[in-house]
Amino acid sequence: MLQETRALHPVRRRGWKGWFAVRKRHLGYVAFALNRLTGLGLVLYLIIHLVVLSMLARGPETWDAFIELAKSPAFLLLDVILLAGILFHGLNGLRVILVGLGIGVHRHKELFWGLMLLAAILFIFGAWGFLVV
Ligand code: HEM
C-alpha cells in the first residue's frame, strides 16, 4: 500500500527536490514546476524592487548611482530574465485559469503551446527593446 502511494506521488517521495525533477514527467508537471519557480522569482523581484525604491529616500546621489548600475549590461540581462519569467508565469497562469473555468480542457496542450509561442514572440520584441534599442 505504501509503495503504491509512493509510486503515485513521486514528489512526496523526493521531498522538495521532486518539485524540479521533471524528467519523464508530463508536460503539465513541467509547466507547474516552472510556474512555481517563476512565481517565487517574481515575489523575490517584488521585494528587491521595494528595497531599490527605498533608495529614493536617501537623496539624488544614491539614486543616480543606482541608475548608472541599472544601465550596465549585466543588469539589463537580469531585466531580460525577468521578462521571460513574467511572460511564462502570466501566460501559463492564464491557461491554468481558463482550464480551471472549463475552457479548453480537452485542448490544453495546444493552448499551452499557443500561449508559449505568444510568449516567445513577445520575449523577442521585449529583449530586443532592452538590449538593442
Ligand atoms: C499576469 C499576472 C499573473 C497571472 C495570470 C498569474 C496566475 C497564477 C495562477 C493561475 C497561479 C496558480 C497556478 C496553479 O495552481 O497551478 C499562480 C500561482 C502563483 N503566482 Fe501568479 N500570476 C500572475 C502574477 C504573479 C505575480 C506578479 C507574482 C509575484 C509577485 C505571482 C506569484 C505567484 C506565486 C508565488 C504562485 C504560487 C506558485 C505555487 O505555489 O505553485 N504571480 N499564478
Backbone and ligand atoms as CSV (ligand in chain L), in Angstrom:
chain,resi,resn,atom,element,x,y,z
A,1,MET,N,N,0.844,-1.215,0.000
A,1,MET,CA,C,0.000,0.000,0.000
A,1,MET,C,C,0.875,1.259,0.000
A,2,LEU,N,N,1.879,1.246,0.908
A,2,LEU,CA,C,2.773,2.400,0.993
A,2,LEU,C,C,3.518,2.607,-0.325
A,3,GLN,N,N,3.955,1.429,-0.896
A,3,GLN,CA,C,4.696,1.522,-2.166
A,3,GLN,C,C,3.807,2.077,-3.263
A,4,GLU,N,N,2.538,1.642,-3.252
A,4,GLU,CA,C,1.594,2.156,-4.252
A,4,GLU,C,C,1.458,3.670,-4.118
A,5,THR,N,N,1.334,4.136,-2.866
A,5,THR,CA,C,1.179,5.566,-2.610
A,5,THR,C,C,2.411,6.306,-3.110
A,6,ARG,N,N,3.593,5.715,-2.857
A,6,ARG,CA,C,4.823,6.382,-3.295
A,6,ARG,C,C,4.919,6.442,-4.811
A,7,ALA,N,N,4.480,5.363,-5.457
A,7,ALA,CA,C,4.524,5.363,-6.922
A,7,ALA,C,C,3.597,6.445,-7.474
A,8,LEU,N,N,2.469,6.668,-6.782
A,8,LEU,CA,C,1.528,7.677,-7.247
A,8,LEU,C,C,1.988,9.095,-6.934
A,9,HIS,N,N,2.842,9.228,-5.935
A,9,HIS,CA,C,3.263,10.564,-5.501
A,9,HIS,C,C,4.777,10.683,-5.472
A,10,PRO,N,N,5.402,10.694,-6.656
A,10,PRO,CA,C,6.858,10.800,-6.681
A,10,PRO,C,C,7.371,12.078,-6.032
A,11,VAL,N,N,6.573,13.158,-6.087
A,11,VAL,CA,C,7.009,14.428,-5.492
A,11,VAL,C,C,7.176,14.251,-3.993
A,12,ARG,N,N,6.204,13.560,-3.359
A,12,ARG,CA,C,6.266,13.361,-1.920
A,12,ARG,C,C,7.495,12.531,-1.561
A,13,ARG,N,N,7.802,11.533,-2.392
A,13,ARG,CA,C,8.925,10.653,-2.106
A,13,ARG,C,C,10.245,11.420,-2.139
A,14,ARG,N,N,10.384,12.352,-3.076
A,14,ARG,CA,C,11.654,13.052,-3.244
A,14,ARG,C,C,11.743,14.342,-2.450
A,15,GLY,N,N,10.699,14.687,-1.707
A,15,GLY,CA,C,10.737,15.930,-0.960
A,15,GLY,C,C,10.776,17.120,-1.898
A,16,TRP,N,N,11.399,18.218,-1.446
A,16,TRP,CA,C,11.385,19.443,-2.258
A,16,TRP,C,C,12.104,19.270,-3.580
A,17,LYS,N,N,13.077,18.312,-3.638
A,17,LYS,CA,C,13.797,18.102,-4.907
A,17,LYS,C,C,12.832,17.622,-5.989
A,18,GLY,N,N,11.767,16.934,-5.553
A,18,GLY,CA,C,10.771,16.435,-6.501
A,18,GLY,C,C,10.066,17.540,-7.271
A,19,TRP,N,N,10.081,18.780,-6.721
A,19,TRP,CA,C,9.442,19.912,-7.401
A,19,TRP,C,C,10.016,20.115,-8.789
A,20,PHE,N,N,11.336,19.900,-8.901
A,20,PHE,CA,C,12.004,20.256,-10.146
A,20,PHE,C,C,12.565,19.042,-10.882
A,21,ALA,N,N,12.250,17.821,-10.401
A,21,ALA,CA,C,12.715,16.606,-11.076
A,21,ALA,C,C,11.734,16.289,-12.188
A,22,VAL,N,N,11.916,16.977,-13.316
A,22,VAL,CA,C,10.878,16.925,-14.349
A,22,VAL,C,C,11.141,15.892,-15.444
A,23,ARG,N,N,12.224,15.117,-15.335
A,23,ARG,CA,C,12.490,14.130,-16.387
A,23,ARG,C,C,11.370,13.094,-16.427
A,24,LYS,N,N,10.970,12.752,-17.625
A,24,LYS,CA,C,9.918,11.760,-17.873
A,24,LYS,C,C,8.575,12.141,-17.237
A,25,ARG,N,N,8.414,13.395,-16.899
A,25,ARG,CA,C,7.137,13.821,-16.345
A,25,ARG,C,C,6.266,14.389,-17.452
A,26,HIS,N,N,4.982,14.510,-17.154
A,26,HIS,CA,C,4.063,15.072,-18.130
A,26,HIS,C,C,4.321,16.560,-18.314
A,27,LEU,N,N,3.899,17.052,-19.465
A,27,LEU,CA,C,4.051,18.472,-19.783
A,27,LEU,C,C,3.433,19.347,-18.683
A,28,GLY,N,N,2.265,18.912,-18.199
A,28,GLY,CA,C,1.572,19.676,-17.161
A,28,GLY,C,C,2.421,19.808,-15.900
A,29,TYR,N,N,3.195,18.769,-15.602
A,29,TYR,CA,C,4.031,18.830,-14.410
A,29,TYR,C,C,5.174,19.820,-14.614
A,30,VAL,N,N,5.784,19.784,-15.801
A,30,VAL,CA,C,6.878,20.719,-16.111
A,30,VAL,C,C,6.353,22.160,-16.013
A,31,ALA,N,N,5.146,22.365,-16.588
A,31,ALA,CA,C,4.543,23.702,-16.562
A,31,ALA,C,C,4.285,24.131,-15.114
A,32,PHE,N,N,3.812,23.194,-14.294
A,32,PHE,CA,C,3.520,23.521,-12.890
A,32,PHE,C,C,4.800,23.896,-12.145
A,33,ALA,N,N,5.882,23.102,-12.355
A,33,ALA,CA,C,7.159,23.367,-11.670
A,33,ALA,C,C,7.715,24.729,-12.099
A,34,LEU,N,N,7.632,25.025,-13.416
A,34,LEU,CA,C,8.132,26.320,-13.911
A,34,LEU,C,C,7.270,27.473,-13.394
A,35,ASN,N,N,5.963,27.219,-13.292
A,35,ASN,CA,C,5.062,28.254,-12.779
A,35,ASN,C,C,5.413,28.601,-11.337
A,36,ARG,N,N,5.731,27.552,-10.572
A,36,ARG,CA,C,6.093,27.753,-9.168
A,36,ARG,C,C,7.416,28.500,-9.062
A,37,LEU,N,N,8.389,28.073,-9.873
A,37,LEU,CA,C,9.715,28.707,-9.860
A,37,LEU,C,C,9.605,30.185,-10.242
A,38,THR,N,N,8.858,30.471,-11.326
A,38,THR,CA,C,8.741,31.866,-11.772
A,38,THR,C,C,7.896,32.679,-10.775
A,39,GLY,N,N,6.896,32.048,-10.175
A,39,GLY,CA,C,6.063,32.744,-9.171
A,39,GLY,C,C,6.919,33.178,-7.990
A,40,LEU,N,N,7.777,32.269,-7.510
A,40,LEU,CA,C,8.653,32.608,-6.383
A,40,LEU,C,C,9.681,33.662,-6.808
A,41,GLY,N,N,10.163,33.545,-8.051
A,41,GLY,CA,C,11.106,34.542,-8.586
A,41,GLY,C,C,10.474,35.925,-8.621
A,42,LEU,N,N,9.193,35.984,-8.999
A,42,LEU,CA,C,8.502,37.282,-9.069
A,42,LEU,C,C,8.308,37.872,-7.673
A,43,VAL,N,N,8.049,37.010,-6.690
A,43,VAL,CA,C,7.926,37.507,-5.300
A,43,VAL,C,C,9.266,38.102,-4.867
A,44,LEU,N,N,10.368,37.393,-5.188
A,44,LEU,CA,C,11.708,37.874,-4.840
A,44,LEU,C,C,11.964,39.223,-5.527
A,45,TYR,N,N,11.580,39.293,-6.804
A,45,TYR,CA,C,11.777,40.545,-7.547
A,45,TYR,C,C,11.016,41.697,-6.886
A,46,LEU,N,N,9.776,41.412,-6.481
A,46,LEU,CA,C,8.941,42.450,-5.860
A,46,LEU,C,C,9.625,43.003,-4.608
A,47,ILE,N,N,10.219,42.108,-3.806
A,47,ILE,CA,C,10.907,42.538,-2.577
A,47,ILE,C,C,12.116,43.412,-2.938
A,48,ILE,N,N,12.922,42.931,-3.926
A,48,ILE,CA,C,14.105,43.704,-4.338
A,48,ILE,C,C,13.677,45.074,-4.874
A,49,HIS,N,N,12.590,45.069,-5.638
A,49,HIS,CA,C,12.077,46.310,-6.224
A,49,HIS,C,C,11.735,47.329,-5.129
A,50,LEU,N,N,11.089,46.850,-4.059
A,50,LEU,CA,C,10.725,47.767,-2.971
A,50,LEU,C,C,11.969,48.293,-2.258
A,51,VAL,N,N,12.980,47.415,-2.088
A,51,VAL,CA,C,14.233,47.832,-1.440
A,51,VAL,C,C,14.905,48.910,-2.294
A,52,VAL,N,N,14.946,48.666,-3.624
A,52,VAL,CA,C,15.580,49.632,-4.532
A,52,VAL,C,C,14.838,50.970,-4.485
A,53,LEU,N,N,13.501,50.925,-4.487
A,53,LEU,CA,C,12.727,52.175,-4.453
A,53,LEU,C,C,12.966,52.956,-3.164
A,54,SER,N,N,13.289,52.233,-2.079
A,54,SER,CA,C,13.535,52.923,-0.803
A,54,SER,C,C,14.795,53.796,-0.880
A,55,MET,N,N,15.647,53.539,-1.909
A,55,MET,CA,C,16.846,54.370,-2.114
A,55,MET,C,C,16.471,55.818,-2.431
A,56,LEU,N,N,15.275,56.000,-3.001
A,56,LEU,CA,C,14.818,57.351,-3.348
A,56,LEU,C,C,14.847,58.261,-2.123
A,57,ALA,N,N,14.585,57.653,-0.965
A,57,ALA,CA,C,14.541,58.446,0.270
A,57,ALA,C,C,15.933,58.899,0.700
A,58,ARG,N,N,16.993,58.289,0.108
A,58,ARG,CA,C,18.357,58.642,0.534
A,58,ARG,C,C,18.974,59.760,-0.306
A,59,GLY,N,N,18.206,60.343,-1.182
A,59,GLY,CA,C,18.706,61.511,-1.923
A,59,GLY,C,C,19.104,61.200,-3.357
A,60,PRO,N,N,19.281,62.259,-4.156
A,60,PRO,CA,C,19.539,62.108,-5.591
A,60,PRO,C,C,20.849,61.378,-5.917
A,61,GLU,N,N,21.904,61.559,-5.105
A,61,GLU,CA,C,23.203,60.922,-5.424
A,61,GLU,C,C,23.063,59.401,-5.414
A,62,THR,N,N,22.428,58.888,-4.370
A,62,THR,CA,C,22.246,57.427,-4.253
A,62,THR,C,C,21.439,56.911,-5.438
A,63,TRP,N,N,20.394,57.669,-5.784
A,63,TRP,CA,C,19.508,57.231,-6.877
A,63,TRP,C,C,20.255,57.254,-8.218
A,64,ASP,N,N,21.011,58.350,-8.458
A,64,ASP,CA,C,21.756,58.464,-9.725
A,64,ASP,C,C,22.780,57.326,-9.856
A,65,ALA,N,N,23.422,56.990,-8.744
A,65,ALA,CA,C,24.415,55.903,-8.769
A,65,ALA,C,C,23.724,54.582,-9.133
A,66,PHE,N,N,22.521,54.390,-8.607
A,66,PHE,CA,C,21.780,53.165,-8.938
A,66,PHE,C,C,21.384,53.136,-10.415
A,67,ILE,N,N,20.966,54.279,-10.915
A,67,ILE,CA,C,20.544,54.346,-12.334
A,67,ILE,C,C,21.718,53.980,-13.250
A,68,GLU,N,N,22.915,54.436,-12.894
A,68,GLU,CA,C,24.104,54.083,-13.680
A,68,GLU,C,C,24.288,52.567,-13.704
A,69,LEU,N,N,24.132,51.948,-12.502
A,69,LEU,CA,C,24.261,50.482,-12.386
A,69,LEU,C,C,23.183,49.785,-13.225
A,70,ALA,N,N,21.975,50.358,-13.180
A,70,ALA,CA,C,20.838,49.743,-13.895
A,70,ALA,C,C,21.037,49.748,-15.405
A,71,LYS,N,N,21.929,50.628,-15.895
A,71,LYS,CA,C,22.166,50.691,-17.342
A,71,LYS,C,C,23.249,49.711,-17.788
A,72,SER,N,N,23.907,49.035,-16.844
A,72,SER,CA,C,25.006,48.125,-17.204
A,72,SER,C,C,24.454,46.867,-17.887
A,73,PRO,N,N,25.271,46.235,-18.764
A,73,PRO,CA,C,24.787,45.046,-19.492
A,73,PRO,C,C,24.323,43.918,-18.568
A,74,ALA,N,N,25.032,43.703,-17.452
A,74,ALA,CA,C,24.657,42.614,-16.535
A,74,ALA,C,C,23.256,42.861,-15.975
A,75,PHE,N,N,22.971,44.134,-15.659
A,75,PHE,CA,C,21.660,44.482,-15.109
A,75,PHE,C,C,20.567,44.319,-16.168
A,76,LEU,N,N,20.908,44.705,-17.406
A,76,LEU,CA,C,19.920,44.570,-18.496
A,76,LEU,C,C,19.602,43.099,-18.751
A,77,LEU,N,N,20.624,42.242,-18.550
A,77,LEU,CA,C,20.400,40.802,-18.719
A,77,LEU,C,C,19.405,40.293,-17.666
A,78,LEU,N,N,19.513,40.853,-16.452
A,78,LEU,CA,C,18.550,40.474,-15.398
A,78,LEU,C,C,17.135,40.896,-15.807
A,79,ASP,N,N,17.034,42.060,-16.462
A,79,ASP,CA,C,15.720,42.517,-16.947
A,79,ASP,C,C,15.143,41.522,-17.952
A,80,VAL,N,N,16.029,40.989,-18.808
A,80,VAL,CA,C,15.582,40.034,-19.832
A,80,VAL,C,C,15.087,38.741,-19.154
A,81,ILE,N,N,15.817,38.297,-18.122
A,81,ILE,CA,C,15.394,37.088,-17.386
A,81,ILE,C,C,14.035,37.343,-16.715
A,82,LEU,N,N,13.898,38.546,-16.157
A,82,LEU,CA,C,12.623,38.913,-15.509
A,82,LEU,C,C,11.479,38.883,-16.524
A,83,LEU,N,N,11.749,39.416,-17.715
A,83,LEU,CA,C,10.720,39.423,-18.771
A,83,LEU,C,C,10.286,37.992,-19.106
A,84,ALA,N,N,11.273,37.078,-19.225
A,84,ALA,CA,C,10.949,35.678,-19.536
A,84,ALA,C,C,10.061,35.096,-18.431
A,85,GLY,N,N,10.411,35.385,-17.174
A,85,GLY,CA,C,9.626,34.873,-16.037
A,85,GLY,C,C,8.210,35.417,-16.036
A,86,ILE,N,N,8.079,36.731,-16.288
A,86,ILE,CA,C,6.744,37.366,-16.298
A,86,ILE,C,C,5.886,36.751,-17.406
A,87,LEU,N,N,6.494,36.615,-18.608
A,87,LEU,CA,C,5.719,36.098,-19.742
A,87,LEU,C,C,5.286,34.662,-19.494
A,88,PHE,N,N,6.225,33.829,-19.005
A,88,PHE,CA,C,5.846,32.435,-18.766
A,88,PHE,C,C,4.756,32.366,-17.700
A,89,HIS,N,N,5.012,33.023,-16.556
A,89,HIS,CA,C,4.062,32.922,-15.434
A,89,HIS,C,C,2.691,33.496,-15.799
A,90,GLY,N,N,2.703,34.664,-16.431
A,90,GLY,CA,C,1.435,35.313,-16.777
A,90,GLY,C,C,0.626,34.497,-17.766
A,91,LEU,N,N,1.283,34.050,-18.867
A,91,LEU,CA,C,0.521,33.348,-19.914
A,91,LEU,C,C,0.181,31.915,-19.497
A,92,ASN,N,N,1.092,31.242,-18.793
A,92,ASN,CA,C,0.746,29.903,-18.292
A,92,ASN,C,C,-0.354,30.022,-17.231
A,93,GLY,N,N,-0.272,31.090,-16.413
A,93,GLY,CA,C,-1.311,31.336,-15.401
A,93,GLY,C,C,-2.664,31.530,-16.055
A,94,LEU,N,N,-2.656,32.240,-17.189
A,94,LEU,CA,C,-3.903,32.441,-17.939
A,94,LEU,C,C,-4.474,31.093,-18.376
A,95,ARG,N,N,-3.586,30.190,-18.847
A,95,ARG,CA,C,-4.038,28.843,-19.265
A,95,ARG,C,C,-4.654,28.100,-18.075
A,96,VAL,N,N,-3.970,28.180,-16.900
A,96,VAL,CA,C,-4.489,27.486,-15.713
A,96,VAL,C,C,-5.885,28.013,-15.361
A,97,ILE,N,N,-6.037,29.351,-15.457
A,97,ILE,CA,C,-7.341,29.961,-15.132
A,97,ILE,C,C,-8.412,29.489,-16.132
A,98,LEU,N,N,-8.051,29.536,-17.441
A,98,LEU,CA,C,-9.033,29.129,-18.471
A,98,LEU,C,C,-9.453,27.677,-18.281
A,99,VAL,N,N,-8.439,26.791,-18.105
A,99,VAL,CA,C,-8.745,25.363,-17.933
A,99,VAL,C,C,-9.567,25.162,-16.649
A,100,GLY,N,N,-9.222,25.931,-15.608
A,100,GLY,CA,C,-9.982,25.857,-14.348
A,100,GLY,C,C,-11.437,26.250,-14.540
A,101,LEU,N,N,-11.688,27.160,-15.493
A,101,LEU,CA,C,-13.063,27.601,-15.777
A,101,LEU,C,C,-13.768,26.662,-16.760
A,102,GLY,N,N,-13.036,25.619,-17.184
A,102,GLY,CA,C,-13.627,24.637,-18.111
A,102,GLY,C,C,-13.433,25.008,-19.575
A,103,ILE,N,N,-12.607,26.043,-19.830
A,103,ILE,CA,C,-12.377,26.487,-21.218
A,103,ILE,C,C,-11.101,25.821,-21.744
A,104,GLY,N,N,-11.213,25.097,-22.859
A,104,GLY,CA,C,-10.038,24.479,-23.494
A,104,GLY,C,C,-9.476,23.274,-22.759
A,105,VAL,N,N,-10.305,22.631,-21.937
A,105,VAL,CA,C,-9.827,21.488,-21.139
A,105,VAL,C,C,-9.278,20.381,-22.047
A,106,HIS,N,N,-10.006,20.093,-23.130
A,106,HIS,CA,C,-9.599,18.986,-23.996
A,106,HIS,C,C,-8.479,19.351,-24.960
A,107,ARG,N,N,-8.163,20.644,-25.015
A,107,ARG,CA,C,-7.090,21.082,-25.927
A,107,ARG,C,C,-6.035,21.848,-25.134
A,108,HIS,N,N,-5.826,21.422,-23.885
A,108,HIS,CA,C,-4.941,22.215,-23.020
A,108,HIS,C,C,-3.492,22.218,-23.488
A,109,LYS,N,N,-3.078,21.144,-24.185
A,109,LYS,CA,C,-1.696,21.129,-24.688
A,109,LYS,C,C,-1.517,22.152,-25.812
A,110,GLU,N,N,-2.484,22.189,-26.732
A,110,GLU,CA,C,-2.430,23.168,-27.818
A,110,GLU,C,C,-2.488,24.590,-27.245
A,111,LEU,N,N,-3.352,24.750,-26.210
A,111,LEU,CA,C,-3.474,26.056,-25.554
A,111,LEU,C,C,-2.129,26.459,-24.964
A,112,PHE,N,N,-1.474,25.491,-24.300
A,112,PHE,CA,C,-0.170,25.759,-23.688
A,112,PHE,C,C,0.841,26.194,-24.748
A,113,TRP,N,N,0.966,25.402,-25.825
A,113,TRP,CA,C,1.980,25.716,-26.842
A,113,TRP,C,C,1.643,27.000,-27.594
A,114,GLY,N,N,0.348,27.267,-27.790
A,114,GLY,CA,C,-0.054,28.521,-28.445
A,114,GLY,C,C,0.364,29.722,-27.599
A,115,LEU,N,N,0.104,29.624,-26.287
A,115,LEU,CA,C,0.458,30.737,-25.398
A,115,LEU,C,C,1.977,30.869,-25.273
A,116,MET,N,N,2.692,29.719,-25.326
A,116,MET,CA,C,4.155,29.782,-25.243
A,116,MET,C,C,4.748,30.406,-26.517
A,117,LEU,N,N,4.069,30.161,-27.640
A,117,LEU,CA,C,4.508,30.806,-28.889
A,117,LEU,C,C,4.344,32.329,-28.762
A,118,LEU,N,N,3.186,32.728,-28.223
A,118,LEU,CA,C,2.940,34.157,-27.998
A,118,LEU,C,C,4.006,34.722,-27.048
A,119,ALA,N,N,4.325,33.944,-25.980
A,119,ALA,CA,C,5.349,34.388,-25.007
A,119,ALA,C,C,6.692,34.565,-25.715
A,120,ALA,N,N,7.033,33.626,-26.600
A,120,ALA,CA,C,8.327,33.690,-27.299
A,120,ALA,C,C,8.391,34.931,-28.196
A,121,ILE,N,N,7.276,35.217,-28.894
A,121,ILE,CA,C,7.251,36.394,-29.782
A,121,ILE,C,C,7.407,37.678,-28.951
A,122,LEU,N,N,6.633,37.770,-27.866
A,122,LEU,CA,C,6.705,38.965,-27.015
A,122,LEU,C,C,8.093,39.089,-26.386
A,123,PHE,N,N,8.678,37.915,-26.056
A,123,PHE,CA,C,10.009,37.916,-25.445
A,123,PHE,C,C,11.057,38.477,-26.413
A,124,ILE,N,N,10.979,38.037,-27.670
A,124,ILE,CA,C,11.967,38.510,-28.661
A,124,ILE,C,C,11.863,40.036,-28.810
A,125,PHE,N,N,10.642,40.545,-28.928
A,125,PHE,CA,C,10.476,42.001,-29.054
A,125,PHE,C,C,10.954,42.721,-27.792
A,126,GLY,N,N,10.579,42.173,-26.629
A,126,GLY,CA,C,10.944,42.814,-25.361
A,126,GLY,C,C,12.452,42.811,-25.144
A,127,ALA,N,N,13.090,41.653,-25.387
A,127,ALA,CA,C,14.535,41.539,-25.179
A,127,ALA,C,C,15.268,42.463,-26.143
A,128,TRP,N,N,14.763,42.542,-27.357
A,128,TRP,CA,C,15.322,43.460,-28.359
A,128,TRP,C,C,15.273,44.898,-27.811
A,129,GLY,N,N,14.131,45.255,-27.243
A,129,GLY,CA,C,13.963,46.600,-26.676
A,129,GLY,C,C,14.945,46.872,-25.540
A,130,PHE,N,N,15.154,45.880,-24.680
A,130,PHE,CA,C,16.070,46.062,-23.535
A,130,PHE,C,C,17.521,46.173,-23.991
A,131,LEU,N,N,17.928,45.257,-24.887
A,131,LEU,CA,C,19.354,45.103,-25.176
A,131,LEU,C,C,19.840,45.951,-26.355
A,132,VAL,N,N,18.952,46.220,-27.311
A,132,VAL,CA,C,19.422,46.880,-28.538
A,132,VAL,C,C,18.967,48.342,-28.613
A,133,VAL,N,N,17.682,48.580,-28.404
A,133,VAL,CA,C,17.151,49.947,-28.601
A,133,VAL,C,C,17.667,50.904,-27.516
L,1,HEM,C1,C,-0.480,38.194,-15.254
L,1,HEM,C2,C,-0.295,38.007,-13.979
L,1,HEM,C3,C,-0.427,36.687,-13.269
L,1,HEM,C4,C,-1.230,35.614,-13.536
L,1,HEM,C5,C,-2.243,35.430,-14.676
L,1,HEM,C6,C,-0.945,34.607,-12.513
L,1,HEM,C7,C,-1.580,33.376,-12.407
L,1,HEM,C8,C,-1.294,32.428,-11.454
L,1,HEM,C9,C,-2.008,31.182,-11.286
L,1,HEM,C10,C,-3.207,30.738,-12.120
L,1,HEM,C11,C,-1.436,30.513,-10.275
L,1,HEM,C12,C,-1.849,29.126,-9.724
L,1,HEM,C13,C,-1.147,28.045,-10.541
L,1,HEM,C14,C,-1.654,26.637,-10.201
L,1,HEM,O1,O,-2.435,26.470,-9.262
L,1,HEM,O2,O,-1.243,25.684,-10.907
L,1,HEM,C15,C,-0.341,31.326,-9.767
L,1,HEM,C16,C,0.496,30.965,-8.731
L,1,HEM,C17,C,1.431,31.803,-8.157
L,1,HEM,N1,N,1.731,33.081,-8.543
L,1,HEM,FE1,FE,0.930,34.066,-10.123
L,1,HEM,N2,N,0.011,35.087,-11.655
L,1,HEM,C18,C,0.360,36.357,-12.081
L,1,HEM,C19,C,1.285,37.207,-11.493
L,1,HEM,C20,C,2.043,36.902,-10.372
L,1,HEM,C21,C,2.964,37.823,-9.738
L,1,HEM,C22,C,3.200,39.274,-10.181
L,1,HEM,C23,C,3.532,37.136,-8.702
L,1,HEM,C24,C,4.538,37.591,-7.694
L,1,HEM,C25,C,4.707,38.821,-7.286
L,1,HEM,C26,C,2.971,35.807,-8.679
L,1,HEM,C27,C,3.305,34.816,-7.791
L,1,HEM,C28,C,2.735,33.580,-7.728
L,1,HEM,C29,C,3.112,32.532,-6.781
L,1,HEM,C30,C,4.176,32.627,-5.700
L,1,HEM,C31,C,2.287,31.424,-7.061
L,1,HEM,C32,C,2.240,30.098,-6.309
L,1,HEM,C33,C,3.094,29.067,-7.059
L,1,HEM,C34,C,2.930,27.669,-6.450
L,1,HEM,O3,O,2.844,27.525,-5.241
L,1,HEM,O4,O,2.922,26.701,-7.205
L,1,HEM,N3,N,2.062,35.693,-9.716
L,1,HEM,N4,N,-0.288,32.477,-10.502
